[in-house]
Amino acid sequence: MRQGEYRSIRMMRRKWEVFPGHNQFCCNGRCMLSHETGVFKLTFVLIVVTGALFFIFDAPYLWEHVHPVLPIMGALLFAWTIAFLFRTACMDPGILPHSAIQESEFYEKAHFEQNQTGSSYVPPARTRDVVVNGKAMKLKYCFTCKVFRPPRTSHCSMCNTCVQNFDHHCPWVGNCVGKRNYRYFFLFLFTLSLLCVYIFASVICHLVLEGKEEDNSFGDALQANPASILEAVVSFFSIWSVVGLTGYHCQLVATGQTTNEDIKGSYSRKRDPDNFNPFSSDSWCGNCFYVICSPIPPSLVDKRGFVSYQYEVDYGIESHRDQYGSVVATQQPSFSSGTAVRSAHGPGVSKVIEDTVQLHTNMEINDTR
């Protein structure tokens, strides 16, 4: 590679630098988080501080007076919890890319020509009908991302992006929970629940055993171990919330639902006895296997790709320099009817929706006028 070409590549921006959502990136686009990370930092500090106090003040006593396997189990739980936390927080949850200008203009122009009754503008169809495993479902059009959202996809107002299999936006992990990171979110809750129960039980065991020693009492053990009392209080109150949330998600995993679907009552049979979940397998074992063991689909967002001239044209990206000389990217999509159309598809309908639904069944699509 020539030196001039190498310099030109280094000067090119990457796609995460012009990403239209509200997410923030680090490690040159390798890690992707929400723009609000204060609660996530609090979660990390609480886990690390509580774990550090345990390993400093309680683990040595358990190693010497009970069995070395107990501190080792605690270290494994602590490491898994931190790993699953960062895995959930720093990965793409399943973001659906915004459509290119040509794609959105193509559909709007085609729909306008089909429904033209005069000079008045007719907006694109807001829904499309699909059939998934015999159940009719509607795909809603997102006017922010300019795409028809595939089944189970919802727009997150915090991140300003559409997320596939949207569960919820969790400030405690600093990210949306969706198709690609729900597994790690569930494992984070599970290991965190075990860690809270383990620390609480181990601290009580430490205090009781130390209180039974000669010339000592339980009150003396409490006075000699204020850090252990703090650990017990934090872990006790965490158990009620974390274990309860873990049990709720166990129920969601077993029934093949997301938090968003459960809150909305998408598959409730109270109003319609024939209503059912088309994405659920025949048994709770199959649903659990799908969440824990199914392959994670690749990210649809090319965060580390270079921004080419064609990419800037397709997505209406313009760059200018601010008063300090740094490059600032602004996305200014226009919807003039004279732009050339590169794609023969509507805004994101054909490829993404078909790939999503074909995981479960064949699909039929019809416009709802």
Salt bridges, closest charged atoms under 4 A:
GLU36 OE2 - HIS35 NE2 3.78
ASP58 OD1 - HIS206 ND1 2.50
ASP129 OD1 - LYS138 NZ 3.02
ASP167 OD2 - HIS168 ND1 2.52
GLU210 OE1 - HIS206 NE2 2.82
GLU261 OE2 - ARG152 NE 2.77
ASP302 OD2 - LYS15 NZ 3.38
GLU312 OE2 - ARG13 NH2 2.64
ASP314 OD2 - ARG342 NH2 3.20
ASP355 OD2 - LYS351 NZ 3.49
ASP367 OD1 - ARG128 NE 2.43
ASP367 OD2 - ARG369 NH2 2.56
